């Protein structure tokens, strides 16, 4: 399972969306209507799943932003 597929699964579970609604270009706030609490929970789940630390949701507008951040942190380990 790729980083994107796992993150997609976490987002789908958290927001109650369908897989096809969550793509790399999907915007959290505009397309998924995620609020700050939703994003906090998604980031928490991702930190637990991948054993990474995400300091802020600033600059994380799309699913791709989040996938790239996690991949960068995993590459540094």
PDB file of N, CA, C and O in Angstrom:
ATOM      1  N   UNK A   1       0.853  -1.182   0.000  1.00  0.00           N
ATOM      2  CA  UNK A   1       0.000   0.000   0.000  1.00  0.00           C
ATOM      3  C   UNK A   1       0.899   1.246   0.000  1.00  0.00           C
ATOM      4  O   UNK A   1       1.831   1.347   0.797  1.00  0.00           O
ATOM      5  N   UNK A   2       0.613   2.167  -0.881  1.00  0.00           N
ATOM      6  CA  UNK A   2       1.412   3.389  -0.976  1.00  0.00           C
ATOM      7  C   UNK A   2       1.037   4.369   0.130  1.00  0.00           C
ATOM      8  O   UNK A   2       0.017   4.209   0.800  1.00  0.00           O
ATOM      9  N   UNK A   3       1.873   5.376   0.307  1.00  0.00           N
ATOM     10  CA  UNK A   3       1.575   6.430   1.278  1.00  0.00           C
ATOM     11  C   UNK A   3       0.225   7.059   0.948  1.00  0.00           C
ATOM     12  O   UNK A   3      -0.605   7.263   1.833  1.00  0.00           O
ATOM     13  N   UNK A   4       0.010   7.366  -0.336  1.00  0.00           N
ATOM     14  CA  UNK A   4      -1.264   7.976  -0.731  1.00  0.00           C
ATOM     15  C   UNK A   4      -2.438   7.078  -0.383  1.00  0.00           C
ATOM     16  O   UNK A   4      -3.435   7.551   0.164  1.00  0.00           O
ATOM     17  N   UNK A   5      -2.340   5.796  -0.688  1.00  0.00           N
ATOM     18  CA  UNK A   5      -3.465   4.888  -0.439  1.00  0.00           C
ATOM     19  C   UNK A   5      -3.805   4.812   1.048  1.00  0.00           C
ATOM     20  O   UNK A   5      -4.978   4.772   1.419  1.00  0.00           O
ATOM     21  N   UNK A   6      -2.781   4.792   1.894  1.00  0.00           N
ATOM     22  CA  UNK A   6      -3.027   4.727   3.339  1.00  0.00           C
ATOM     23  C   UNK A   6      -3.643   6.033   3.839  1.00  0.00           C
ATOM     24  O   UNK A   6      -4.589   6.020   4.626  1.00  0.00           O
ATOM     25  N   UNK A   7      -3.094   7.169   3.371  1.00  0.00           N
ATOM     26  CA  UNK A   7      -3.642   8.468   3.774  1.00  0.00           C
ATOM     27  C   UNK A   7      -5.070   8.616   3.255  1.00  0.00           C
ATOM     28  O   UNK A   7      -5.940   9.128   3.959  1.00  0.00           O
ATOM     29  N   UNK A   8      -5.306   8.171   2.029  1.00  0.00           N
ATOM     30  CA  UNK A   8      -6.657   8.218   1.457  1.00  0.00           C
ATOM     31  C   UNK A   8      -7.621   7.433   2.350  1.00  0.00           C
ATOM     32  O   UNK A   8      -8.723   7.898   2.641  1.00  0.00           O
ATOM     33  N   UNK A   9      -7.207   6.261   2.775  1.00  0.00           N
ATOM     34  CA  UNK A   9      -8.040   5.418   3.636  1.00  0.00           C
ATOM     35  C   UNK A   9      -8.360   6.127   4.961  1.00  0.00           C
ATOM     36  O   UNK A   9      -9.496   6.085   5.433  1.00  0.00           O
ATOM     37  N   UNK A  10      -7.358   6.772   5.549  1.00  0.00           N
ATOM     38  CA  UNK A  10      -7.572   7.489   6.811  1.00  0.00           C
ATOM     39  C   UNK A  10      -8.542   8.657   6.629  1.00  0.00           C
ATOM     40  O   UNK A  10      -9.401   8.894   7.478  1.00  0.00           O
ATOM     41  N   UNK A  11      -8.400   9.384   5.518  1.00  0.00           N
ATOM     42  CA  UNK A  11      -9.286  10.521   5.243  1.00  0.00           C
ATOM     43  C   UNK A  11     -10.715  10.040   5.004  1.00  0.00           C
ATOM     44  O   UNK A  11     -11.664  10.626   5.524  1.00  0.00           O
ATOM     45  N   UNK A  12     -10.866   8.986   4.226  1.00  0.00           N
ATOM     46  CA  UNK A  12     -12.192   8.422   3.940  1.00  0.00           C
ATOM     47  C   UNK A  12     -12.866   7.999   5.248  1.00  0.00           C
ATOM     48  O   UNK A  12     -14.045   8.280   5.465  1.00  0.00           O
ATOM     49  N   UNK A  13     -12.113   7.325   6.114  1.00  0.00           N
ATOM     50  CA  UNK A  13     -12.663   6.889   7.403  1.00  0.00           C
ATOM     51  C   UNK A  13     -13.067   8.076   8.272  1.00  0.00           C
ATOM     52  O   UNK A  13     -14.137   8.068   8.881  1.00  0.00           O
ATOM     53  N   UNK A  14     -12.219   9.089   8.329  1.00  0.00           N
ATOM     54  CA  UNK A  14     -12.468  10.240   9.197  1.00  0.00           C
ATOM     55  C   UNK A  14     -13.641  11.093   8.712  1.00  0.00           C
ATOM     56  O   UNK A  14     -14.463  11.541   9.511  1.00  0.00           O
ATOM     57  N   UNK A  15     -13.713  11.311   7.402  1.00  0.00           N
ATOM     58  CA  UNK A  15     -14.700  12.252   6.865  1.00  0.00           C
ATOM     59  C   UNK A  15     -15.942  11.582   6.288  1.00  0.00           C
ATOM     60  O   UNK A  15     -16.890  12.264   5.899  1.00  0.00           O
ATOM     61  N   UNK A  16     -15.943  10.253   6.229  1.00  0.00           N
ATOM     62  CA  UNK A  16     -17.100   9.557   5.697  1.00  0.00           C
ATOM     63  C   UNK A  16     -17.304   9.804   4.207  1.00  0.00           C
ATOM     64  O   UNK A  16     -18.436   9.885   3.730  1.00  0.00           O
ATOM     65  N   UNK A  17     -16.204   9.921   3.482  1.00  0.00           N
ATOM     66  CA  UNK A  17     -16.257  10.155   2.034  1.00  0.00           C
ATOM     67  C   UNK A  17     -16.007   8.849   1.291  1.00  0.00           C
ATOM     68  O   UNK A  17     -15.665   7.832   1.894  1.00  0.00           O
ATOM     69  N   UNK A  18     -16.183   8.894  -0.026  1.00  0.00           N
ATOM     70  CA  UNK A  18     -15.885   7.742  -0.876  1.00  0.00           C
ATOM     71  C   UNK A  18     -14.443   7.850  -1.368  1.00  0.00           C
ATOM     72  O   UNK A  18     -13.906   8.953  -1.475  1.00  0.00           O
ATOM     73  N   UNK A  19     -13.814   6.718  -1.668  1.00  0.00           N
ATOM     74  CA  UNK A  19     -12.429   6.718  -2.167  1.00  0.00           C
ATOM     75  C   UNK A  19     -12.238   7.630  -3.370  1.00  0.00           C
ATOM     76  O   UNK A  19     -11.230   8.332  -3.462  1.00  0.00           O
ATOM     77  N   UNK A  20     -13.198   7.627  -4.296  1.00  0.00           N
ATOM     78  CA  UNK A  20     -13.024   8.422  -5.521  1.00  0.00           C
ATOM     79  C   UNK A  20     -13.160   9.926  -5.269  1.00  0.00           C
ATOM     80  O   UNK A  20     -12.868  10.730  -6.154  1.00  0.00           O
ATOM     81  N   UNK A  21     -13.599  10.306  -4.074  1.00  0.00           N
ATOM     82  CA  UNK A  21     -13.672  11.726  -3.718  1.00  0.00           C
ATOM     83  C   UNK A  21     -12.336  12.246  -3.180  1.00  0.00           C
ATOM     84  O   UNK A  21     -12.144  13.455  -3.051  1.00  0.00           O
ATOM     85  N   UNK A  22     -11.424  11.340  -2.871  1.00  0.00           N
ATOM     86  CA  UNK A  22     -10.138  11.711  -2.276  1.00  0.00           C
ATOM     87  C   UNK A  22      -9.019  11.345  -3.250  1.00  0.00           C
ATOM     88  O   UNK A  22      -8.592  10.193  -3.325  1.00  0.00           O
ATOM     89  N   UNK A  23      -8.552  12.359  -3.998  1.00  0.00           N
ATOM     90  CA  UNK A  23      -7.447  12.173  -4.935  1.00  0.00           C
ATOM     91  C   UNK A  23      -6.286  13.061  -4.481  1.00  0.00           C
ATOM     92  O   UNK A  23      -6.417  13.818  -3.519  1.00  0.00           O
ATOM     93  N   UNK A  24      -5.163  12.968  -5.171  1.00  0.00           N
ATOM     94  CA  UNK A  24      -4.009  13.791  -4.801  1.00  0.00           C
ATOM     95  C   UNK A  24      -4.321  15.282  -4.881  1.00  0.00           C
ATOM     96  O   UNK A  24      -3.787  16.067  -4.099  1.00  0.00           O
ATOM     97  N   UNK A  25      -5.173  15.676  -5.812  1.00  0.00           N
ATOM     98  CA  UNK A  25      -5.450  17.100  -6.000  1.00  0.00           C
ATOM     99  C   UNK A  25      -6.625  17.606  -5.168  1.00  0.00           C
ATOM    100  O   UNK A  25      -6.967  18.786  -5.237  1.00  0.00           O
ATOM    101  N   UNK A  26      -7.238  16.734  -4.391  1.00  0.00           N
ATOM    102  CA  UNK A  26      -8.386  17.126  -3.579  1.00  0.00           C
ATOM    103  C   UNK A  26      -7.976  18.133  -2.506  1.00  0.00           C
ATOM    104  O   UNK A  26      -7.003  17.918  -1.784  1.00  0.00           O
ATOM    105  N   UNK A  27      -8.720  19.226  -2.409  1.00  0.00           N
ATOM    106  CA  UNK A  27      -8.487  20.256  -1.398  1.00  0.00           C
ATOM    107  C   UNK A  27      -9.308  19.911  -0.154  1.00  0.00           C
ATOM    108  O   UNK A  27     -10.510  19.659  -0.238  1.00  0.00           O
ATOM    109  N   UNK A  28      -8.636  19.905   1.001  1.00  0.00           N
ATOM    110  CA  UNK A  28      -9.321  19.514   2.250  1.00  0.00           C
ATOM    111  C   UNK A  28     -10.519  20.386   2.567  1.00  0.00           C
ATOM    112  O   UNK A  28     -11.611  19.877   2.819  1.00  0.00           O
ATOM    113  N   UNK A  29     -10.324  21.689   2.556  1.00  0.00           N
ATOM    114  CA  UNK A  29     -11.384  22.595   3.000  1.00  0.00           C
ATOM    115  C   UNK A  29     -12.449  22.813   1.939  1.00  0.00           C
ATOM    116  O   UNK A  29     -13.643  22.791   2.239  1.00  0.00           O
ATOM    117  N   UNK A  30     -12.021  23.023   0.701  1.00  0.00           N
ATOM    118  CA  UNK A  30     -12.976  23.361  -0.352  1.00  0.00           C
ATOM    119  C   UNK A  30     -13.755  22.155  -0.862  1.00  0.00           C
ATOM    120  O   UNK A  30     -14.973  22.226  -1.026  1.00  0.00           O
ATOM    121  N   UNK A  31     -13.063  21.053  -1.111  1.00  0.00           N
ATOM    122  CA  UNK A  31     -13.735  19.895  -1.707  1.00  0.00           C
ATOM    123  C   UNK A  31     -14.238  18.888  -0.684  1.00  0.00           C
ATOM    124  O   UNK A  31     -15.288  18.276  -0.883  1.00  0.00           O
ATOM    125  N   UNK A  32     -13.504  18.709   0.405  1.00  0.00           N
ATOM    126  CA  UNK A  32     -13.911  17.735   1.414  1.00  0.00           C
ATOM    127  C   UNK A  32     -14.661  18.385   2.571  1.00  0.00           C
ATOM    128  O   UNK A  32     -15.209  17.699   3.434  1.00  0.00           O
ATOM    129  N   UNK A  33     -14.679  19.725   2.578  1.00  0.00           N
ATOM    130  CA  UNK A  33     -15.353  20.488   3.629  1.00  0.00           C
ATOM    131  C   UNK A  33     -14.862  20.091   5.021  1.00  0.00           C
ATOM    132  O   UNK A  33     -15.641  20.009   5.970  1.00  0.00           O
ATOM    133  N   UNK A  34     -13.550  19.846   5.121  1.00  0.00           N
ATOM    134  CA  UNK A  34     -12.946  19.496   6.409  1.00  0.00           C
ATOM    135  C   UNK A  34     -12.674  20.770   7.202  1.00  0.00           C
ATOM    136  O   UNK A  34     -12.169  21.756   6.665  1.00  0.00           O
ATOM    137  N   UNK A  35     -13.017  20.732   8.485  1.00  0.00           N
ATOM    138  CA  UNK A  35     -12.710  21.878   9.340  1.00  0.00           C
ATOM    139  C   UNK A  35     -11.413  21.594  10.104  1.00  0.00           C
ATOM    140  O   UNK A  35     -10.792  20.547   9.924  1.00  0.00           O
ATOM    141  N   UNK A  36     -11.023  22.526  10.943  1.00  0.00           N
ATOM    142  CA  UNK A  36      -9.761  22.400  11.683  1.00  0.00           C
ATOM    143  C   UNK A  36      -9.725  21.137  12.539  1.00  0.00           C
ATOM    144  O   UNK A  36      -8.688  20.481  12.635  1.00  0.00           O
ATOM    145  N   UNK A  37     -10.832  20.802  13.150  1.00  0.00           N
ATOM    146  CA  UNK A  37     -10.886  19.603  13.984  1.00  0.00           C
ATOM    147  C   UNK A  37     -10.706  18.338  13.146  1.00  0.00           C
ATOM    148  O   UNK A  37      -9.998  17.414  13.546  1.00  0.00           O
ATOM    149  N   UNK A  38     -11.357  18.306  11.971  1.00  0.00           N
ATOM    150  CA  UNK A  38     -11.183  17.165  11.062  1.00  0.00           C
ATOM    151  C   UNK A  38      -9.717  17.005  10.676  1.00  0.00           C
ATOM    152  O   UNK A  38      -9.165  15.905  10.724  1.00  0.00           O
ATOM    153  N   UNK A  39      -9.091  18.126  10.290  1.00  0.00           N
ATOM    154  CA  UNK A  39      -7.686  18.076   9.885  1.00  0.00           C
ATOM    155  C   UNK A  39      -6.800  17.635  11.041  1.00  0.00           C
ATOM    156  O   UNK A  39      -5.875  16.846  10.845  1.00  0.00           O
ATOM    157  N   UNK A  40      -7.069  18.133  12.234  1.00  0.00           N
ATOM    158  CA  UNK A  40      -6.303  17.731  13.415  1.00  0.00           C
ATOM    159  C   UNK A  40      -6.389  16.219  13.605  1.00  0.00           C
ATOM    160  O   UNK A  40      -5.375  15.570  13.862  1.00  0.00           O
ATOM    161  N   UNK A  41      -7.580  15.656  13.481  1.00  0.00           N
ATOM    162  CA  UNK A  41      -7.762  14.216  13.679  1.00  0.00           C
ATOM    163  C   UNK A  41      -7.068  13.420  12.572  1.00  0.00           C
ATOM    164  O   UNK A  41      -6.442  12.395  12.844  1.00  0.00           O
ATOM    165  N   UNK A  42      -7.179  13.889  11.325  1.00  0.00           N
ATOM    166  CA  UNK A  42      -6.512  13.218  10.205  1.00  0.00           C
ATOM    167  C   UNK A  42      -4.995  13.222  10.425  1.00  0.00           C
ATOM    168  O   UNK A  42      -4.335  12.198  10.250  1.00  0.00           O
ATOM    169  N   UNK A  43      -4.453  14.376  10.807  1.00  0.00           N
ATOM    170  CA  UNK A  43      -3.016  14.481  11.054  1.00  0.00           C
ATOM    171  C   UNK A  43      -2.608  13.566  12.211  1.00  0.00           C
ATOM    172  O   UNK A  43      -1.571  12.905  12.146  1.00  0.00           O
ATOM    173  N   UNK A  44      -3.410  13.530  13.252  1.00  0.00           N
ATOM    174  CA  UNK A  44      -3.139  12.632  14.386  1.00  0.00           C
ATOM    175  C   UNK A  44      -3.068  11.179  13.923  1.00  0.00           C
ATOM    176  O   UNK A  44      -2.147  10.448  14.285  1.00  0.00           O
ATOM    177  N   UNK A  45      -4.043  10.774  13.126  1.00  0.00           N
ATOM    178  CA  UNK A  45      -4.091   9.398  12.622  1.00  0.00           C
ATOM    179  C   UNK A  45      -2.859   9.096  11.765  1.00  0.00           C
ATOM    180  O   UNK A  45      -2.278   8.015  11.858  1.00  0.00           O
ATOM    181  N   UNK A  46      -2.472  10.060  10.933  1.00  0.00           N
ATOM    182  CA  UNK A  46      -1.307   9.871  10.059  1.00  0.00           C
ATOM    183  C   UNK A  46      -0.028   9.771  10.887  1.00  0.00           C
ATOM    184  O   UNK A  46       0.834   8.939  10.602  1.00  0.00           O
ATOM    185  N   UNK A  47       0.096  10.618  11.913  1.00  0.00           N
ATOM    186  CA  UNK A  47       1.269  10.548  12.781  1.00  0.00           C
ATOM    187  C   UNK A  47       1.377   9.170  13.435  1.00  0.00           C
ATOM    188  O   UNK A  47       2.466   8.601  13.510  1.00  0.00           O
ATOM    189  N   UNK A  48       0.257   8.638  13.905  1.00  0.00           N
ATOM    190  CA  UNK A  48       0.255   7.312  14.534  1.00  0.00           C
ATOM    191  C   UNK A  48       0.584   6.218  13.521  1.00  0.00           C
ATOM    192  O   UNK A  48       1.370   5.315  13.808  1.00  0.00           O
ATOM    193  N   UNK A  49      -0.008   6.301  12.362  1.00  0.00           N
ATOM    194  CA  UNK A  49       0.157   5.265  11.331  1.00  0.00           C
ATOM    195  C   UNK A  49       1.591   5.201  10.796  1.00  0.00           C
ATOM    196  O   UNK A  49       2.150   4.119  10.623  1.00  0.00           O
ATOM    197  N   UNK A  50       2.175   6.370  10.538  1.00  0.00           N
ATOM    198  CA  UNK A  50       3.488   6.418   9.884  1.00  0.00           C
ATOM    199  C   UNK A  50       4.632   6.721  10.848  1.00  0.00           C
ATOM    200  O   UNK A  50       5.792   6.739  10.435  1.00  0.00           O
ATOM    201  N   UNK A  51       4.326   6.960  12.128  1.00  0.00           N
ATOM    202  CA  UNK A  51       5.334   7.318  13.119  1.00  0.00           C
ATOM    203  C   UNK A  51       6.139   8.540  12.667  1.00  0.00           C
ATOM    204  O   UNK A  51       7.369   8.532  12.655  1.00  0.00           O
ATOM    205  N   UNK A  52       5.396   9.593  12.296  1.00  0.00           N
ATOM    206  CA  UNK A  52       5.999  10.866  11.901  1.00  0.00           C
ATOM    207  C   UNK A  52       5.395  11.966  12.779  1.00  0.00           C
ATOM    208  O   UNK A  52       4.429  11.743  13.508  1.00  0.00           O
ATOM    209  N   UNK A  53       5.989  13.155  12.688  1.00  0.00           N
ATOM    210  CA  UNK A  53       5.478  14.298  13.451  1.00  0.00           C
ATOM    211  C   UNK A  53       5.153  15.416  12.474  1.00  0.00           C
ATOM    212  O   UNK A  53       6.023  15.871  11.731  1.00  0.00           O
ATOM    213  N   UNK A  54       3.904  15.858  12.473  1.00  0.00           N
ATOM    214  CA  UNK A  54       3.461  16.955  11.617  1.00  0.00           C
ATOM    215  C   UNK A  54       3.146  18.121  12.543  1.00  0.00           C
ATOM    216  O   UNK A  54       2.204  18.066  13.334  1.00  0.00           O
ATOM    217  N   UNK A  55       3.946  19.173  12.435  1.00  0.00           N
ATOM    218  CA  UNK A  55       3.865  20.281  13.392  1.00  0.00           C
ATOM    219  C   UNK A  55       2.627  21.161  13.211  1.00  0.00           C
ATOM    220  O   UNK A  55       2.077  21.664  14.190  1.00  0.00           O
ATOM    221  N   UNK A  56       2.189  21.348  11.967  1.00  0.00           N
ATOM    222  CA  UNK A  56       1.088  22.274  11.715  1.00  0.00           C
ATOM    223  C   UNK A  56       0.369  21.857  10.438  1.00  0.00           C
ATOM    224  O   UNK A  56       0.938  21.159   9.599  1.00  0.00           O
ATOM    225  N   UNK A  57      -0.882  22.286  10.293  1.00  0.00           N
ATOM    226  CA  UNK A  57      -1.582  22.001   9.045  1.00  0.00           C
ATOM    227  C   UNK A  57      -1.397  23.155   8.055  1.00  0.00           C
ATOM    228  O   UNK A  57      -1.967  23.142   6.965  1.00  0.00           O
ATOM    229  N   UNK A  58      -0.596  24.154   8.443  1.00  0.00           N
ATOM    230  CA  UNK A  58      -0.344  25.288   7.562  1.00  0.00           C
ATOM    231  C   UNK A  58       0.368  24.819   6.291  1.00  0.00           C
ATOM    232  O   UNK A  58       1.364  24.099   6.357  1.00  0.00           O
ATOM    233  N   UNK A  59      -0.145  25.227   5.156  1.00  0.00           N
ATOM    234  CA  UNK A  59       0.445  24.821   3.884  1.00  0.00           C
ATOM    235  C   UNK A  59      -0.046  23.467   3.402  1.00  0.00           C
ATOM    236  O   UNK A  59       0.321  23.025   2.314  1.00  0.00           O
ATOM    237  N   UNK A  60      -0.866  22.810   4.193  1.00  0.00           N
ATOM    238  CA  UNK A  60      -1.424  21.519   3.793  1.00  0.00           C
ATOM    239  C   UNK A  60      -2.827  21.762   3.247  1.00  0.00           C
ATOM    240  O   UNK A  60      -3.816  21.687   3.977  1.00  0.00           O
ATOM    241  N   UNK A  61      -2.892  22.051   1.964  1.00  0.00           N
ATOM    242  CA  UNK A  61      -4.180  22.361   1.351  1.00  0.00           C
ATOM    243  C   UNK A  61      -4.767  21.178   0.601  1.00  0.00           C
ATOM    244  O   UNK A  61      -5.985  21.002   0.555  1.00  0.00           O
ATOM    245  N   UNK A  62      -3.895  20.369   0.014  1.00  0.00           N
ATOM    246  CA  UNK A  62      -4.370  19.229  -0.762  1.00  0.00           C
ATOM    247  C   UNK A  62      -3.832  17.932  -0.173  1.00  0.00           C
ATOM    248  O   UNK A  62      -2.914  17.933   0.647  1.00  0.00           O
ATOM    249  N   UNK A  63      -4.418  16.844  -0.604  1.00  0.00           N
ATOM    250  CA  UNK A  63      -3.959  15.524  -0.177  1.00  0.00           C
ATOM    251  C   UNK A  63      -2.502  15.336  -0.592  1.00  0.00           C
ATOM    252  O   UNK A  63      -1.714  14.751   0.152  1.00  0.00           O
ATOM    253  N   UNK A  64      -2.144  15.825  -1.767  1.00  0.00           N
ATOM    254  CA  UNK A  64      -0.763  15.694  -2.249  1.00  0.00           C
ATOM    255  C   UNK A  64       0.220  16.381  -1.301  1.00  0.00           C
ATOM    256  O   UNK A  64       1.300  15.848  -1.047  1.00  0.00           O
ATOM    257  N   UNK A  65      -0.138  17.561  -0.773  1.00  0.00           N
ATOM    258  CA  UNK A  65       0.732  18.254   0.188  1.00  0.00           C
ATOM    259  C   UNK A  65       1.046  17.355   1.381  1.00  0.00           C
ATOM    260  O   UNK A  65       2.186  17.287   1.842  1.00  0.00           O
ATOM    261  N   UNK A  66       0.034  16.680   1.861  1.00  0.00           N
ATOM    262  CA  UNK A  66       0.194  15.810   3.022  1.00  0.00           C
ATOM    263  C   UNK A  66       1.015  14.574   2.675  1.00  0.00           C
ATOM    264  O   UNK A  66       1.890  14.179   3.445  1.00  0.00           O
ATOM    265  N   UNK A  67       0.748  13.966   1.535  1.00  0.00           N
ATOM    266  CA  UNK A  67       1.497  12.782   1.099  1.00  0.00           C
ATOM    267  C   UNK A  67       2.980  13.121   0.945  1.00  0.00           C
ATOM    268  O   UNK A  67       3.843  12.366   1.396  1.00  0.00           O
ATOM    269  N   UNK A  68       3.273  14.253   0.311  1.00  0.00           N
ATOM    270  CA  UNK A  68       4.666  14.645   0.108  1.00  0.00           C
ATOM    271  C   UNK A  68       5.370  14.919   1.432  1.00  0.00           C
ATOM    272  O   UNK A  68       6.538  14.565   1.594  1.00  0.00           O
ATOM    273  N   UNK A  69       4.680  15.540   2.374  1.00  0.00           N
ATOM    274  CA  UNK A  69       5.257  15.804   3.693  1.00  0.00           C
ATOM    275  C   UNK A  69       5.603  14.493   4.401  1.00  0.00           C
ATOM    276  O   UNK A  69       6.696  14.350   4.949  1.00  0.00           O
ATOM    277  N   UNK A  70       4.684  13.550   4.387  1.00  0.00           N
ATOM    278  CA  UNK A  70       4.926  12.256   5.032  1.00  0.00           C
ATOM    279  C   UNK A  70       6.065  11.525   4.330  1.00  0.00           C
ATOM    280  O   UNK A  70       6.943  10.976   4.995  1.00  0.00           O
ATOM    281  N   UNK A  71       6.068  11.508   3.002  1.00  0.00           N
ATOM    282  CA  UNK A  71       7.141  10.835   2.261  1.00  0.00           C
ATOM    283  C   UNK A  71       8.505  11.442   2.582  1.00  0.00           C
ATOM    284  O   UNK A  71       9.484  10.713   2.745  1.00  0.00           O
ATOM    285  N   UNK A  72       8.576  12.775   2.675  1.00  0.00           N
ATOM    286  CA  UNK A  72       9.847  13.447   3.020  1.00  0.00           C
ATOM    287  C   UNK A  72      10.325  13.005   4.404  1.00  0.00           C
ATOM    288  O   UNK A  72      11.503  12.703   4.599  1.00  0.00           O
ATOM    289  N   UNK A  73       9.401  12.972   5.356  1.00  0.00           N
ATOM    290  CA  UNK A  73       9.791  12.558   6.717  1.00  0.00           C
ATOM    291  C   UNK A  73      10.226  11.101   6.767  1.00  0.00           C
ATOM    292  O   UNK A  73      11.169  10.754   7.479  1.00  0.00           O
ATOM    293  N   UNK A  74       9.542  10.253   6.016  1.00  0.00           N
ATOM    294  CA  UNK A  74       9.915   8.841   5.994  1.00  0.00           C
ATOM    295  C   UNK A  74      11.284   8.644   5.348  1.00  0.00           C
ATOM    296  O   UNK A  74      12.047   7.773   5.765  1.00  0.00           O
ATOM    297  N   UNK A  75      11.599   9.450   4.331  1.00  0.00           N
ATOM    298  CA  UNK A  75      12.887   9.362   3.640  1.00  0.00           C
ATOM    299  C   UNK A  75      14.030   9.783   4.556  1.00  0.00           C
ATOM    300  O   UNK A  75      15.162   9.329   4.386  1.00  0.00           O
ATOM    301  N   UNK A  76      13.740  10.645   5.522  1.00  0.00           N
ATOM    302  CA  UNK A  76      14.768  11.138   6.436  1.00  0.00           C
ATOM    303  C   UNK A  76      15.083  10.147   7.554  1.00  0.00           C
ATOM    304  O   UNK A  76      16.077  10.309   8.262  1.00  0.00           O
ATOM    305  N   UNK A  77      14.255   9.133   7.717  1.00  0.00           N
ATOM    306  CA  UNK A  77      14.454   8.168   8.811  1.00  0.00           C
ATOM    307  C   UNK A  77      15.554   7.199   8.482  1.00  0.00           C
ATOM    308  O   UNK A  77      15.860   6.318   9.284  1.00  0.00           O
TER     309      UNK A  77
END
